[in-house]
């Protein structure tokens, strides 16, 4: 009977460069020492000497942390610790993520997931004043749609309506994500402008507002899904 020997093959991983390794060590050090925003860290020369690497490696590692908003260079002072701003990083990277129809679809789905997930928080945390403003936006949108189906004002109010929902969550990151995402969408809630589509959009926003006012999370989620139905449709096969 033949005998077989089991051989475990080593995992193939990308080689770690000195700059990558140093950037990782520096980030861990900042976290472990709990350095506050604005705290002095070191100069590049001090880093190179302490970690025994070249100035080129040090400069590359520091550059990576600067790109992430973790370090900031100051003339005649050195490196200062900074608290990263995820919204700024996401905003600066979005243009590179929106280069094709598939990319746009991915971003639209991200916006959909964000709003569906935020509804419960908005209902739970939103104030009466915020809810009243949401109702006012609906009334203003209905008026704008009656005056001009494809008007710019109705588009602006649609953006404001959804931004208000996310502000109601009480989360700066969630509200900020909406503001970042809508910059990269040519939002046209009516699709093909017509009196019928205007009535549909009016009804959808009114019903979503009513669900939030009634603290009905599931009905509100259902209305969000309805508004994003085109985003959820599978892409058409390419010919």
C-alpha positions as CSV (number, residue, x, y, z in Angstrom):
1,X,0.0,0.0,0.0
2,X,1.4,3.3,-1.1
3,X,2.2,5.8,1.7
4,X,1.7,9.6,1.2
5,X,3.5,12.3,3.1
6,X,1.6,15.5,3.8
7,X,3.7,18.5,3.1
8,X,2.5,21.9,4.2
9,X,3.5,24.6,1.8
10,X,4.4,28.0,3.2
11,X,2.0,30.9,2.5
12,X,3.2,33.2,-0.2
13,X,3.1,36.8,1.0
14,X,4.2,40.1,-0.4
15,X,7.6,41.1,0.8
16,X,7.4,43.8,3.4
17,X,9.5,46.8,2.6
18,X,11.4,48.7,5.2
19,X,9.2,51.8,4.7
20,X,6.0,49.7,5.2
21,X,7.5,48.1,8.3
22,X,8.6,51.4,9.7
23,X,5.2,53.0,9.1
24,X,3.6,50.2,10.9
25,X,5.9,50.6,13.9
26,X,5.4,54.3,14.0
27,X,1.6,54.0,14.0
28,X,1.7,51.4,16.7
29,X,4.0,53.6,18.8
30,X,1.6,56.6,18.4
31,X,-1.3,54.4,19.5
32,X,0.5,52.7,22.4
33,X,1.8,56.0,23.8
34,X,-1.7,57.5,23.3
35,X,-0.2,60.7,21.8
36,X,-2.8,63.5,21.6
37,X,-3.6,65.5,18.6
38,X,-1.0,68.2,18.2
39,X,1.7,66.4,20.3
40,X,5.3,66.6,19.1
41,X,6.6,63.3,17.8
42,X,10.1,63.5,16.4
43,X,12.1,64.8,13.4
44,X,12.8,62.6,10.4
45,X,16.5,62.6,11.4
46,X,15.7,61.4,14.9
47,X,13.5,58.6,13.5
48,X,16.2,57.5,11.1
49,X,18.7,57.3,13.9
50,X,16.5,55.6,16.4
51,X,15.2,52.9,14.0
52,X,18.5,52.5,12.2
53,X,17.1,53.2,8.7
54,X,18.1,55.6,5.9
55,X,16.5,59.0,5.5
56,X,14.9,57.8,2.3
57,X,13.1,55.0,4.1
58,X,12.1,57.3,6.9
59,X,10.8,59.9,4.4
60,X,8.7,57.3,2.6
61,X,7.3,55.8,5.9
62,X,6.4,59.3,7.2
63,X,4.9,60.2,3.9
64,X,2.5,57.3,4.2
65,X,1.4,58.3,7.7
66,X,1.0,61.9,6.5
67,X,-1.3,60.7,3.6
68,X,-3.4,59.0,6.3
69,X,-3.6,62.2,8.3
70,X,-1.7,60.6,11.3
71,X,1.4,62.8,11.1
72,X,1.9,66.4,9.9
73,X,5.2,68.0,9.1
74,X,6.1,71.4,10.7
75,X,8.9,73.6,9.6
76,X,11.7,74.0,12.1
77,X,9.8,71.8,14.5
78,X,9.5,68.3,13.1
79,X,6.6,65.9,13.0
80,X,3.3,66.5,14.9
81,X,0.7,63.8,15.7
82,X,-2.7,64.4,14.1
83,X,-6.1,62.8,14.6
84,X,-7.1,61.4,11.2
85,X,-10.3,62.7,9.6
86,X,-12.0,59.8,7.8
87,X,-14.3,62.1,6.0
88,X,-11.5,64.1,4.5
89,X,-9.6,61.0,3.5
90,X,-12.7,59.5,1.9
91,X,-13.6,62.7,0.1
92,X,-10.0,63.1,-1.3
93,X,-10.1,59.5,-2.6
94,X,-13.5,59.5,-4.1
95,X,-12.5,61.0,-7.5
96,X,-10.3,58.0,-8.1
97,X,-13.1,55.6,-7.2
98,X,-15.6,57.1,-9.6
99,X,-14.1,56.3,-13.0
100,X,-16.7,54.0,-14.5
101,X,-20.4,53.1,-14.4
102,X,-19.6,50.2,-12.2
103,X,-17.8,52.5,-9.8
104,X,-20.8,54.8,-9.7
105,X,-23.0,51.9,-8.9
106,X,-20.8,50.8,-6.0
107,X,-20.9,54.3,-4.6
108,X,-24.7,54.4,-5.0
109,X,-25.0,51.1,-3.1
110,X,-22.8,52.5,-0.4
111,X,-25.1,55.5,0.0
112,X,-28.1,53.1,0.1
113,X,-26.5,51.0,2.8
114,X,-25.6,54.1,4.8
115,X,-29.2,55.5,4.7
116,X,-30.9,52.2,5.4
117,X,-28.6,51.6,8.4
118,X,-29.1,55.2,9.6
119,X,-32.9,55.2,9.7
120,X,-33.1,53.5,13.1
121,X,-30.6,55.9,14.7
122,X,-32.4,58.9,13.2
123,X,-35.8,57.7,14.6
124,X,-34.3,57.0,18.0
125,X,-32.1,60.1,18.3
126,X,-33.8,62.8,16.2
127,X,-35.2,65.8,18.0
128,X,-38.7,67.3,17.5
129,X,-37.1,70.3,15.9
130,X,-35.2,68.2,13.4
131,X,-38.4,66.2,12.6
132,X,-40.3,69.4,12.1
133,X,-37.6,70.6,9.7
134,X,-37.8,67.3,7.8
135,X,-41.6,67.9,7.4
136,X,-40.9,71.5,6.2
137,X,-38.5,70.1,3.5
138,X,-41.2,67.8,2.3
139,X,-43.7,70.6,1.9
140,X,-41.1,72.8,0.1
141,X,-40.3,69.8,-2.2
142,X,-43.9,69.3,-3.1
143,X,-44.2,73.0,-4.0
144,X,-41.1,72.9,-6.1
145,X,-42.2,69.9,-8.0
146,X,-45.6,71.5,-8.8
147,X,-43.8,74.5,-10.1
148,X,-41.1,72.8,-12.1
149,X,-40.8,69.0,-12.4
150,X,-37.2,68.9,-13.4
151,X,-36.1,72.1,-11.5
152,X,-32.9,72.5,-9.7
153,X,-34.7,73.4,-6.5
154,X,-36.4,70.1,-6.2
155,X,-33.0,68.3,-6.6
156,X,-31.5,70.5,-3.9
157,X,-34.4,69.7,-1.6
158,X,-34.0,66.0,-2.2
159,X,-30.4,66.3,-1.1
160,X,-31.4,68.3,1.9
161,X,-34.1,65.8,2.9
162,X,-31.7,62.9,3.0
163,X,-29.0,65.0,4.7
164,X,-31.5,65.9,7.4
165,X,-32.3,62.3,8.1
166,X,-28.6,61.5,8.6
167,X,-28.1,64.6,10.8
168,X,-30.9,63.2,13.0
169,X,-28.6,60.3,13.9
170,X,-26.5,62.6,16.0
171,X,-23.3,61.1,14.3
172,X,-20.9,63.5,12.7
173,X,-19.4,60.7,10.6
174,X,-22.7,59.5,9.3
175,X,-24.0,63.0,8.5
176,X,-20.6,63.9,6.9
177,X,-20.6,60.8,4.7
178,X,-23.9,61.9,3.1
179,X,-22.4,65.3,2.3
180,X,-19.3,63.7,0.8
181,X,-21.2,61.2,-1.3
182,X,-23.8,63.6,-2.8
183,X,-21.0,65.7,-4.2
184,X,-20.4,62.9,-6.7
185,X,-23.9,62.2,-7.8
186,X,-25.9,64.0,-10.4
187,X,-29.0,63.4,-8.3
188,X,-32.1,63.4,-10.4
189,X,-34.9,61.9,-8.3
190,X,-37.5,62.2,-11.0
191,X,-35.8,60.1,-13.6
192,X,-37.8,60.9,-16.7
193,X,-39.4,64.3,-15.8
194,X,-43.2,64.1,-15.9
195,X,-46.2,64.9,-13.8
196,X,-46.5,61.2,-12.9
197,X,-42.9,60.9,-11.7
198,X,-43.4,64.1,-9.7
199,X,-46.4,62.6,-8.0
200,X,-44.4,59.4,-7.2
201,X,-41.4,61.3,-5.8
202,X,-43.8,63.5,-3.7
203,X,-45.6,60.4,-2.3
204,X,-42.3,58.6,-1.5
205,X,-40.8,61.5,0.5
206,X,-44.1,62.1,2.3
207,X,-44.5,58.5,3.2
208,X,-40.9,58.3,4.4
209,X,-41.4,61.4,6.5
210,X,-44.6,59.9,8.0
211,X,-42.8,56.6,8.9
212,X,-40.1,58.5,10.7
213,X,-42.6,60.7,12.4
214,X,-44.5,57.6,13.6
215,X,-41.2,56.0,14.8
216,X,-41.8,53.1,12.4
217,X,-38.4,51.7,11.6
218,X,-39.4,48.9,9.3
219,X,-41.8,51.1,7.2
220,X,-39.1,53.8,6.9
221,X,-36.6,51.2,5.7
222,X,-39.1,49.9,3.2
223,X,-39.5,53.5,1.8
224,X,-35.7,54.0,1.6
225,X,-35.5,50.7,-0.4
226,X,-38.2,51.9,-2.7
227,X,-36.4,55.2,-3.4
228,X,-33.2,53.4,-4.2
229,X,-34.8,50.6,-6.2
230,X,-32.8,51.5,-9.4
231,X,-29.6,51.2,-7.4
232,X,-30.5,47.7,-6.2
233,X,-31.4,46.4,-9.7
234,X,-28.7,44.0,-11.1
235,X,-26.6,45.6,-13.8
236,X,-27.7,44.9,-17.4
237,X,-25.5,42.4,-19.3
238,X,-23.1,44.1,-21.6
239,X,-23.7,43.5,-25.3
